[in-house]
Amino acid sequence: MSKYEKLWKYLKTDGRVSLKLTFEEIKNILGFGIDHSFLTYKKEAENYGYKAGKISLKEKHITFNKI
C-alpha cells in the first residue's frame, strides 16, 4: 500500500473533474504533510482516474484533473 493511498481514494470518491487541494487539506486527508517523495508517487493517482497537474509551491496547492 502506498503512503498516499488515502489521498488517491479521496480523489476517486470525490469524483469532480478538477480538484484544487491545499497542502493543508492534503495533510488532513493523509494525516501527514506531503514531501518531495510526492513527485515520485504522483503517478499512482492515474490508477484512480486522476492526474496530478499544477503543483504550486508558492500558493501551496495541487490541482488534480480527472483523466
C-alpha positions in Angstrom: 0.0 0.0 0.0 1.3 3.4 -1.0 1.7 6.1 1.7 -0.6 8.3 -0.5 -3.3 5.7 -0.8 -5.8 7.7 1.3 -5.4 10.7 -1.0 -5.9 8.6 -4.1 -9.1 7.1 -2.6 -10.3 10.6 -1.6 -9.9 11.8 -5.2 -11.8 8.8 -6.6 -14.6 9.2 -4.1 -14.9 12.9 -4.7 -15.3 12.4 -8.5 -15.1 16.1 -9.6 -13.4 16.8 -12.9 -10.9 19.0 -11.3 -9.9 19.4 -7.7 -7.5 22.0 -6.2 -6.4 20.8 -2.8 -4.2 22.9 -0.5 -1.2 21.3 1.2 -3.2 21.7 4.5 -6.2 19.8 3.1 -3.9 17.1 1.8 -2.3 16.9 5.3 -5.8 16.5 6.8 -6.6 13.7 4.4 -3.3 11.8 4.9 -2.5 12.5 8.5 0.9 13.9 7.4 2.2 16.6 5.1 3.5 15.9 1.6 7.2 16.0 1.0 9.5 15.7 -2.0 8.6 12.0 -2.4 5.2 13.1 -3.7 6.9 13.7 -7.1 7.7 10.0 -7.3 4.3 8.8 -6.1 2.1 11.3 -8.0 1.8 8.9 -11.0 -0.2 6.5 -8.7 -3.1 8.9 -8.9 -3.6 7.7 -12.5 -4.7 4.3 -11.2 -7.6 6.1 -9.5 -8.6 8.1 -12.5 -6.7 11.4 -11.8 -3.5 13.1 -12.9 -1.6 15.5 -10.7 -1.5 18.8 -12.6 -0.1 22.0 -11.4 1.8 21.9 -8.1 2.2 25.4 -6.7 4.8 25.8 -4.0 4.1 29.5 -3.7 0.3 29.1 -3.3 0.7 25.7 -1.5 -1.8 23.7 -3.5 -2.0 20.9 -6.1 -4.5 20.6 -8.9 -5.7 17.1 -9.8 -7.6 16.5 -13.0 -9.8 13.6 -13.9 -8.5 11.5 -16.8 
